[in-house]
Amino acid sequence: MKIKTLIACTIGFLISSCACEIEIASSDVPQSVLTAFSGKYAGASDVEWEVEKEDGKLYYEAEFKVDGKRKEAYFRPDGTFSKEE
């Protein structure tokens, strides 16, 4: 079994069993999400990723700095932007 598949399965299991956030490495974020994030926040720095389940839906959350402000952005696994805080 490939390591990324194993990681994805583990994340899926943990997320499905609780309503929680799990910190993940950027290498574990789907390429579609990374592409959407870099297109929307080209000047972002200090990016940290989490995966979470909210209202039965899976989201990838980026916490980052842009223009000197700390922000959070949420993306669906297909790269669709959801919201910013």
Buried (B, 14 or more C-beta within 10 A) or exposed (E): EEEEEEBBEEBEEEBEEEEEBBEBEEEBBBEBBBEBBEEBBEEBEEBEBBBBBEEEEBBBBBBBBBEEEEBEBBBBBEBEBEEEE
